[in-house]
């Protein structure tokens, strides 16, 4: 424990939802839920307006819709979240070289490392300045906790939410912790909490009163001793600078179990290509390809294959994932698939055997994927030409062009930038607005409208990094003066109607 509250914990407030509200003027001050939108979707983040209705992260999206039917339900845009996160982390690195990110929106900072703070007053001043700098750079709010240990700093930031700062002065730790529930402490999950409840222990103060010997009897030596130490307010864990990622992976949960073997194989190929995109975006390569399969009965299987050297070759990873699939029985149905790469390195070592693979073999794999997806023309082309290289990160594939995802960015040749509000029955509804504009109007188009195309996210502030330029030779016009194609009497929570795409709808207040 330190004698001054010089460990800072930053936790951005409802990060994904807050970014969406900042990017979409029509959603500000209204309930927003970000997560999976299908029948098996899960809430990633809910805005504070949605939390009033009982919606929270890790809740099934179907349940969230029942609790808050008028919220805007959006799919995540991780490219934008990472861009905003990078801006926040840059501010943290300006305070100290010791920054320990826990996620895109959360990090510890050691303020003693370069003398940024050495007392309660200086630590509080740094925390307030950081909150102001984050708001100026991103327009978002973050909650800050300051204490003499990581555990207490995290507890302090939780108490500061939303948009606040809490400082725990040294010497007050046990008094602050005593009335809190046992779940407040790191490492106390539902199972441990239940063990403690059966022993009559409900609060952190009661853990201290029970004594270390009793906790060891209940939970074992390692867990019991550690828990007693933390309950007493003692936590000597240092702030550790960024760790290298150990793996890169992608996975999808399907709304309906996949039973067709060819379709499962096509999904594995698609996931392998996405994994390569992410791998290359990180400038990494890897030796071991891992396939994850969750079957209809929730049993989860993993299979792996190690290459001769690190690779980011899409053909090598795609074919390895396909071979691994042959080792798994999927006849009962598949609810989740994932492809990952481990054993990461910063270089590639070309696999001579992969280089020797014929173009016909690669084309055959691509043709099988296309045929399973029902794309006959693409399948025939793939049989005559080598399979295309997986697109670089940020590029849009042909398959993505006509799949309009609620909340994602688009650009119209005449109306300019907007975002998908919903899609179904051959139509896509777009709201045309920008982060710095007034709330925009809504227009509906055929899903194959040639003037409408997917777009990169706009920055939260004009002129920021990653801002998309207007199409050359075409004026950029917002739809502020246009007419909505939706009836004025349409309810706040709406659906595009029946059909296979009717679930791809973002209800907008």
C-alpha positions as CSV (number, residue, x, y, z in Angstrom):
1,X,0.0,0.0,0.0
2,X,1.2,3.5,-0.8
3,X,1.1,6.5,1.4
4,X,-0.5,8.6,-1.3
5,X,-3.4,7.9,-3.7
6,X,-1.1,7.8,-6.8
7,X,-2.7,4.9,-8.6
8,X,-5.4,6.0,-11.0
9,X,-8.1,3.9,-12.5
10,X,-10.0,5.3,-15.5
11,X,-13.3,3.7,-16.6
12,X,-15.1,5.3,-19.5
13,X,-18.8,5.7,-18.9
14,X,-21.0,3.2,-20.9
15,X,-18.3,3.4,-23.5
16,X,-19.7,1.7,-26.6
17,X,-23.2,3.3,-26.1
18,X,-21.7,6.7,-25.4
19,X,-19.6,6.6,-28.6
20,X,-22.7,5.8,-30.5
21,X,-24.6,8.7,-28.9
22,X,-21.8,11.0,-29.7
23,X,-21.7,9.8,-33.3
24,X,-25.4,9.9,-33.8
25,X,-27.1,13.2,-32.7
26,X,-30.6,11.8,-32.9
27,X,-29.7,9.3,-30.2
28,X,-28.4,11.7,-27.6
29,X,-30.2,11.5,-24.3
30,X,-32.1,8.5,-25.5
31,X,-31.7,4.8,-24.5
32,X,-29.1,3.0,-26.6
33,X,-28.2,-0.7,-26.5
34,X,-25.1,-2.1,-28.2
35,X,-24.6,-5.8,-28.8
36,X,-25.8,-8.8,-30.8
37,X,-29.2,-8.3,-32.3
38,X,-30.1,-11.8,-33.2
39,X,-32.2,-14.2,-31.1
40,X,-29.0,-15.3,-29.2
41,X,-27.5,-11.8,-29.0
42,X,-26.1,-10.4,-25.8
43,X,-25.9,-6.8,-24.6
44,X,-22.4,-5.4,-24.7
45,X,-23.2,-2.0,-23.3
46,X,-26.3,-0.1,-22.4
47,X,-26.5,3.7,-22.1
48,X,-27.5,5.1,-18.7
49,X,-30.9,6.0,-20.2
50,X,-31.4,2.3,-21.0
51,X,-30.2,1.2,-17.6
52,X,-33.1,3.0,-15.9
53,X,-35.3,0.2,-17.4
54,X,-33.1,-2.6,-16.0
55,X,-31.0,-3.2,-19.1
56,X,-27.3,-4.1,-18.4
57,X,-24.3,-5.7,-20.0
58,X,-24.3,-9.5,-20.5
59,X,-28.1,-9.6,-20.5
60,X,-29.8,-11.4,-23.4
61,X,-30.8,-8.9,-26.1
62,X,-34.3,-10.5,-26.3
63,X,-34.8,-9.7,-22.6
64,X,-33.5,-6.2,-23.1
65,X,-36.0,-5.6,-25.8
66,X,-38.8,-6.7,-23.5
67,X,-37.6,-4.3,-20.8
68,X,-36.8,-1.3,-23.1
69,X,-38.6,-1.8,-26.4
70,X,-38.1,1.9,-27.5
71,X,-34.3,1.8,-27.3
72,X,-32.0,2.0,-30.3
73,X,-30.4,-1.5,-30.7
74,X,-27.1,-1.2,-32.6
75,X,-24.4,-3.7,-33.6
76,X,-20.9,-2.7,-32.4
77,X,-18.5,-0.7,-34.5
78,X,-15.1,-1.7,-33.1
79,X,-13.0,0.2,-35.6
80,X,-14.5,3.5,-34.2
81,X,-14.2,2.3,-30.6
82,X,-10.5,1.5,-31.1
83,X,-9.9,4.9,-32.6
84,X,-11.5,6.6,-29.6
85,X,-9.7,4.3,-27.2
86,X,-6.4,5.1,-28.8
87,X,-7.0,8.8,-28.2
88,X,-7.8,8.2,-24.6
89,X,-4.8,5.9,-24.1
90,X,-2.6,8.5,-25.6
91,X,-3.7,11.0,-22.9
92,X,-2.9,8.4,-20.2
93,X,0.6,7.8,-21.6
94,X,1.1,11.5,-21.4
95,X,0.7,11.2,-17.6
96,X,3.0,8.1,-17.0
97,X,4.9,5.4,-18.9
98,X,3.2,2.8,-16.7
99,X,-0.2,2.4,-18.2
100,X,-2.0,-1.0,-17.8
101,X,-5.0,-1.2,-20.2
102,X,-7.6,-3.7,-19.1
103,X,-9.9,-3.2,-22.1
104,X,-10.7,-0.5,-24.7
105,X,-12.3,1.7,-22.1
106,X,-10.5,0.9,-18.9
107,X,-6.9,1.3,-17.6
108,X,-4.7,1.7,-14.5
109,X,-2.0,4.5,-14.4
110,X,0.9,4.8,-12.0
111,X,1.2,8.5,-11.3
112,X,4.4,8.1,-9.3
113,X,6.4,6.8,-12.3
114,X,7.3,10.2,-13.6
115,X,6.3,12.3,-10.7
116,X,2.9,13.3,-12.0
117,X,1.5,13.2,-8.5
118,X,2.8,12.5,-5.0
119,X,0.0,13.7,-2.7
120,X,-3.7,13.8,-2.4
121,X,-4.0,17.3,-3.8
122,X,-1.7,16.7,-6.8
123,X,-3.4,13.4,-7.5
124,X,-6.8,15.0,-7.5
125,X,-5.6,17.8,-9.8
126,X,-4.2,15.2,-12.3
127,X,-7.5,13.3,-12.2
128,X,-9.7,16.3,-12.8
129,X,-7.4,17.5,-15.6
130,X,-7.5,14.1,-17.2
131,X,-11.3,14.0,-17.2
132,X,-11.4,17.5,-18.8
133,X,-8.8,16.5,-21.5
134,X,-10.8,13.3,-22.4
135,X,-14.0,15.4,-22.8
136,X,-12.1,17.9,-25.0
137,X,-10.6,15.2,-27.2
138,X,-13.5,12.9,-27.6
139,X,-16.6,14.6,-26.2
140,X,-17.1,11.6,-23.8
141,X,-17.0,11.3,-20.0
142,X,-14.9,9.0,-17.9
143,X,-14.9,8.2,-14.2
144,X,-11.7,8.3,-12.2
145,X,-10.7,6.5,-9.0
146,X,-7.6,7.4,-7.1
147,X,-6.1,5.3,-4.2
148,X,-3.0,3.7,-2.9
149,X,-3.7,0.4,-4.6
150,X,-5.2,-1.0,-7.8
151,X,-8.1,-2.7,-6.0
152,X,-9.1,0.4,-4.2
153,X,-8.6,2.7,-7.3
154,X,-11.0,0.4,-9.2
155,X,-13.6,0.5,-6.4
156,X,-13.3,4.3,-6.3
157,X,-13.9,4.7,-10.0
158,X,-17.0,2.5,-9.7
159,X,-18.3,4.7,-6.9
160,X,-17.5,7.8,-9.0
161,X,-19.8,6.7,-11.9
162,X,-21.0,8.3,-14.0
163,X,-18.7,11.2,-14.8
164,X,-17.1,11.7,-11.5
165,X,-13.9,11.4,-9.4
166,X,-13.5,9.6,-6.1
167,X,-10.3,9.6,-4.0
168,X,-9.7,7.2,-1.2
169,X,-7.4,8.7,1.3
170,X,-4.8,6.4,2.8
171,X,-5.9,5.2,6.3
172,X,-9.6,5.2,5.4
173,X,-9.5,1.9,3.4
174,X,-11.0,-0.5,6.0
175,X,-13.8,2.0,6.9
176,X,-14.8,2.4,3.3
177,X,-14.6,-1.4,2.5
178,X,-16.5,-2.7,5.5
179,X,-20.1,-2.1,4.4
180,X,-19.5,-3.2,0.8
181,X,-20.7,-6.6,-0.4
182,X,-18.2,-9.5,-0.8
183,X,-18.7,-9.3,-4.6
184,X,-16.8,-6.0,-4.6
185,X,-13.5,-7.8,-4.1
186,X,-11.6,-9.1,-7.1
187,X,-11.8,-12.9,-7.4
188,X,-15.2,-13.2,-5.7
189,X,-17.6,-14.6,-8.2
190,X,-21.0,-16.2,-7.7
191,X,-19.6,-19.5,-6.4
192,X,-17.3,-17.9,-3.8
193,X,-20.0,-15.5,-2.8
194,X,-22.4,-18.5,-2.2
195,X,-19.8,-20.3,0.0
196,X,-19.4,-17.1,2.1
197,X,-23.2,-16.6,2.3
198,X,-23.7,-20.1,3.7
199,X,-21.1,-19.2,6.3
200,X,-23.1,-16.0,7.2
201,X,-20.5,-13.7,5.5
202,X,-22.1,-11.0,3.4
203,X,-19.9,-7.9,3.6
204,X,-16.2,-7.1,3.4
205,X,-16.2,-6.2,7.0
206,X,-17.5,-9.6,7.9
207,X,-14.7,-11.2,6.0
208,X,-12.2,-9.4,8.2
209,X,-14.1,-10.4,11.3
210,X,-14.2,-14.1,10.3
211,X,-10.4,-14.1,10.2
212,X,-7.9,-15.7,7.8
213,X,-8.0,-19.1,9.4
214,X,-11.8,-19.4,8.8
215,X,-11.5,-18.2,5.2
216,X,-8.7,-20.8,4.5
217,X,-11.0,-23.5,5.9
218,X,-13.9,-22.3,3.7
219,X,-12.0,-21.5,0.5
220,X,-8.6,-23.1,0.6
221,X,-5.2,-21.6,1.6
222,X,-4.4,-19.6,-1.5
223,X,-7.9,-18.1,-2.1
224,X,-8.7,-17.6,1.6
225,X,-5.4,-15.9,2.4
226,X,-5.7,-13.6,-0.6
227,X,-9.3,-12.7,0.1
228,X,-8.5,-11.8,3.7
229,X,-5.6,-9.6,2.6
230,X,-7.7,-7.7,0.1
231,X,-10.6,-7.3,2.6
232,X,-8.2,-5.7,5.0
233,X,-7.4,-3.1,2.3
234,X,-3.9,-4.4,1.4
235,X,-3.0,-4.8,-2.2
236,X,0.6,-4.5,-3.4
237,X,0.1,-5.4,-7.1
238,X,2.1,-3.1,-9.3
239,X,0.8,-1.3,-12.4
240,X,2.2,-3.3,-15.3
241,X,2.7,-1.7,-18.7
242,X,0.9,-3.0,-21.8
243,X,1.3,-6.7,-22.4
244,X,1.6,-8.2,-25.8
245,X,-1.5,-10.0,-27.1
246,X,-1.1,-13.8,-26.9
247,X,-3.6,-14.6,-29.6
248,X,-5.8,-13.2,-32.4
249,X,-9.2,-14.7,-32.9
250,X,-12.7,-14.1,-34.2
251,X,-15.9,-16.0,-33.6
252,X,-19.6,-15.9,-34.4
253,X,-22.7,-17.2,-32.7
254,X,-25.5,-18.1,-35.1
255,X,-29.1,-17.2,-34.7
256,X,-30.1,-20.7,-35.9
257,X,-27.9,-23.8,-35.5
258,X,-26.0,-24.8,-38.7
259,X,-26.6,-28.3,-39.9
260,X,-25.4,-28.3,-43.4
261,X,-21.7,-29.3,-43.5
262,X,-21.0,-27.2,-46.6
263,X,-22.4,-24.1,-44.8
264,X,-20.4,-24.8,-41.7
265,X,-17.3,-25.1,-43.9
266,X,-18.1,-21.8,-45.7
267,X,-18.4,-20.1,-42.3
268,X,-15.0,-21.4,-41.2
269,X,-13.5,-20.1,-44.4
270,X,-15.1,-16.7,-43.8
271,X,-13.9,-16.6,-40.1
272,X,-10.4,-17.5,-41.2
273,X,-10.3,-14.6,-43.6
274,X,-11.5,-12.2,-40.9
275,X,-8.9,-13.6,-38.5
276,X,-6.2,-12.9,-41.1
277,X,-7.5,-9.3,-41.5
278,X,-7.2,-8.8,-37.8
279,X,-3.8,-10.4,-37.6
280,X,-2.4,-8.2,-40.4
281,X,-3.9,-5.1,-38.9
282,X,-1.9,-5.8,-35.7
283,X,1.2,-6.4,-37.8
284,X,1.5,-9.9,-36.4
285,X,1.8,-13.5,-37.6
286,X,1.3,-16.8,-35.7
287,X,2.3,-20.5,-35.7
288,X,-0.8,-22.2,-34.4
289,X,-4.2,-22.1,-36.0
290,X,-7.1,-22.9,-33.6
291,X,-10.7,-23.9,-34.4
292,X,-13.4,-23.6,-31.9
293,X,-16.8,-25.3,-32.3
294,X,-19.7,-25.0,-29.9
295,X,-22.4,-27.6,-30.8
296,X,-26.1,-27.7,-30.4
297,X,-25.8,-29.2,-26.8
298,X,-23.4,-26.4,-25.7
299,X,-20.5,-28.7,-25.7
300,X,-17.4,-26.8,-26.9
301,X,-14.5,-28.4,-28.8
302,X,-11.2,-26.9,-29.8
303,X,-8.7,-28.3,-32.3
304,X,-5.3,-26.8,-33.3
305,X,-2.6,-27.3,-35.8
306,X,0.9,-25.8,-35.6
307,X,2.7,-24.6,-38.7
308,X,6.4,-24.8,-39.5
309,X,6.8,-21.1,-38.8
310,X,4.8,-17.9,-38.1
311,X,2.5,-17.0,-40.9
312,X,-0.1,-14.5,-41.9
313,X,-0.8,-16.2,-45.2
314,X,-4.6,-16.4,-45.8
315,X,-4.4,-19.6,-47.7
316,X,-2.3,-21.4,-45.0
317,X,-4.7,-20.3,-42.2
318,X,-7.8,-20.9,-44.2
319,X,-6.8,-24.5,-45.2
320,X,-5.6,-25.3,-41.7
321,X,-8.9,-24.3,-40.3
322,X,-10.7,-26.4,-42.9
323,X,-8.6,-29.4,-42.0
324,X,-9.3,-29.0,-38.4
325,X,-13.1,-28.9,-39.1
326,X,-12.7,-32.4,-40.6
327,X,-11.8,-33.6,-37.1
328,X,-15.1,-32.4,-35.5
329,X,-18.5,-34.1,-35.7
330,X,-21.1,-31.4,-36.5
331,X,-24.0,-33.6,-37.4
332,X,-26.2,-32.4,-34.5
333,X,-25.8,-28.8,-35.3
334,X,-23.4,-25.9,-34.6
335,X,-24.3,-22.8,-32.7
336,X,-20.9,-21.1,-32.6
337,X,-17.7,-21.2,-34.7
338,X,-14.4,-19.5,-34.0
339,X,-11.0,-19.3,-35.7
340,X,-7.8,-18.0,-34.0
341,X,-4.1,-17.9,-34.2
342,X,-1.7,-18.2,-31.3
343,X,2.1,-18.3,-30.9
344,X,2.3,-14.7,-32.2
345,X,5.4,-13.2,-33.7
346,X,6.3,-9.9,-35.5
347,X,7.6,-11.7,-38.6
348,X,6.6,-14.4,-41.0
349,X,8.5,-17.5,-42.1
350,X,7.1,-18.6,-45.4
351,X,6.0,-22.2,-45.4
352,X,7.6,-24.0,-48.3
353,X,4.8,-26.5,-48.4
354,X,2.2,-23.7,-48.5
355,X,4.1,-22.1,-51.4
356,X,4.0,-25.3,-53.3
357,X,0.2,-25.6,-53.0
358,X,-1.4,-25.3,-56.4
359,X,-3.6,-22.5,-57.5
360,X,-6.2,-25.1,-58.3
361,X,-6.4,-26.3,-54.7
362,X,-6.9,-22.7,-53.4
363,X,-9.5,-22.1,-56.1
364,X,-11.4,-25.2,-55.2
365,X,-11.6,-24.2,-51.5
366,X,-13.0,-20.8,-52.6
367,X,-15.4,-22.4,-55.0
368,X,-16.8,-24.7,-52.2
369,X,-17.3,-21.7,-49.9
370,X,-19.1,-19.7,-52.7
371,X,-21.3,-22.6,-53.6
372,X,-22.3,-23.2,-50.0
373,X,-23.2,-19.5,-49.8
374,X,-25.4,-19.9,-52.9
375,X,-23.2,-17.7,-55.1
376,X,-23.1,-19.8,-58.3
377,X,-21.4,-17.1,-60.4
378,X,-18.6,-16.6,-57.9
379,X,-18.2,-20.3,-57.6
380,X,-17.7,-20.7,-61.3
381,X,-15.2,-17.8,-61.4
382,X,-13.3,-19.4,-58.5
383,X,-12.9,-22.6,-60.4
384,X,-11.2,-20.7,-63.2
385,X,-9.1,-18.3,-61.2
386,X,-6.9,-18.5,-58.0
387,X,-8.7,-17.6,-54.8
388,X,-8.4,-13.9,-54.0
389,X,-6.2,-12.8,-51.1
390,X,-8.1,-11.9,-48.0
391,X,-8.8,-8.1,-47.9
392,X,-6.6,-5.9,-45.7
393,X,-8.1,-4.5,-42.5
394,X,-10.6,-1.7,-43.2
395,X,-11.5,-2.9,-46.7
396,X,-15.0,-4.0,-47.5
397,X,-15.7,-7.3,-49.1
398,X,-18.4,-7.9,-51.7
399,X,-20.5,-9.9,-49.2
400,X,-20.5,-6.9,-46.8
401,X,-21.6,-4.4,-49.4
402,X,-25.3,-5.5,-49.5
403,X,-25.6,-6.6,-45.8
404,X,-26.9,-3.5,-44.1
405,X,-26.1,-3.8,-40.4
406,X,-28.1,-1.5,-37.9
407,X,-25.9,1.3,-36.6
408,X,-23.1,0.9,-39.2
409,X,-22.0,3.7,-41.5
410,X,-23.0,4.3,-45.1
411,X,-22.5,7.1,-47.7
412,X,-25.0,8.1,-50.4
413,X,-23.7,9.6,-53.6
414,X,-25.9,12.7,-53.2
415,X,-27.0,12.8,-49.5
416,X,-23.6,12.1,-48.0
417,X,-22.8,10.2,-44.8
418,X,-25.4,8.5,-42.6
419,X,-26.0,5.3,-40.6
420,X,-28.3,2.3,-41.1
421,X,-31.3,2.5,-38.9
422,X,-32.8,-0.8,-40.1
423,X,-33.2,-3.1,-43.1
424,X,-35.6,-5.8,-44.3
425,X,-38.0,-6.9,-47.1
426,X,-35.6,-5.5,-49.7
427,X,-35.2,-2.1,-48.2
428,X,-32.7,-0.3,-46.0
429,X,-33.5,2.8,-43.9
430,X,-30.8,5.3,-43.4
431,X,-30.6,8.4,-41.1
432,X,-28.4,11.1,-42.6
433,X,-26.5,12.9,-39.9
434,X,-22.9,13.5,-38.7
435,X,-21.5,13.7,-35.2
436,X,-21.3,17.5,-35.4
437,X,-24.6,18.1,-37.2
438,X,-28.2,18.4,-36.0
439,X,-30.3,15.3,-35.8
440,X,-30.9,14.2,-39.4
441,X,-33.8,13.0,-41.5
442,X,-34.5,9.4,-42.5
443,X,-34.7,8.0,-46.0
444,X,-35.4,4.5,-47.3
445,X,-33.8,2.9,-50.3
446,X,-33.7,-0.5,-52.1
447,X,-31.0,-2.7,-50.6
448,X,-29.2,-2.8,-54.0
449,X,-29.3,1.0,-54.6
450,X,-26.1,1.8,-56.5
451,X,-25.7,5.2,-54.9
452,X,-25.5,3.7,-51.4
453,X,-22.4,2.1,-50.1
454,X,-20.8,1.1,-46.8
455,X,-18.4,3.7,-45.3
456,X,-15.8,4.1,-42.7
457,X,-16.9,5.7,-39.4
458,X,-16.6,9.5,-39.1
459,X,-14.6,10.9,-36.3
460,X,-16.5,12.3,-33.3
461,X,-15.1,15.7,-34.0
462,X,-14.7,17.4,-37.4
463,X,-11.3,17.1,-39.0
464,X,-10.3,14.2,-36.7
465,X,-8.2,11.2,-37.8
466,X,-10.0,8.8,-40.1
467,X,-12.5,11.3,-41.4
468,X,-13.9,10.0,-44.7
469,X,-13.8,12.4,-47.6
470,X,-16.7,13.2,-49.8
471,X,-16.8,11.2,-53.1
472,X,-14.7,13.0,-55.7
473,X,-16.7,15.3,-57.9
474,X,-19.9,14.9,-55.8
475,X,-21.1,17.5,-53.4
476,X,-21.6,16.4,-49.8
477,X,-25.1,17.2,-48.7
478,X,-26.8,16.2,-45.5
479,X,-30.4,15.2,-45.4
480,X,-31.3,18.0,-42.9
481,X,-33.7,19.5,-45.4
482,X,-35.1,16.2,-46.8
483,X,-38.3,14.4,-46.2
484,X,-38.5,11.2,-44.1
485,X,-39.8,8.3,-46.0
486,X,-41.3,6.9,-42.8
487,X,-44.9,7.7,-41.8
488,X,-45.1,10.3,-39.1
489,X,-47.3,8.0,-37.0
490,X,-44.8,5.2,-37.0
491,X,-44.1,4.0,-33.4
492,X,-40.8,4.6,-31.8
493,X,-39.9,0.9,-31.8
494,X,-40.4,-0.3,-35.4
495,X,-39.8,-3.3,-37.5
496,X,-39.1,-3.5,-41.2
497,X,-41.8,-6.2,-41.5
498,X,-41.7,-10.0,-41.8
499,X,-39.0,-11.9,-43.7
500,X,-35.5,-13.3,-43.1
501,X,-34.0,-9.8,-42.7
502,X,-36.6,-8.4,-40.3
503,X,-34.3,-8.9,-37.3
504,X,-31.7,-6.4,-38.7
505,X,-33.5,-3.4,-37.3
506,X,-32.3,-0.7,-35.0
507,X,-35.3,0.8,-33.3
508,X,-34.7,4.5,-32.9
509,X,-36.5,6.8,-30.5
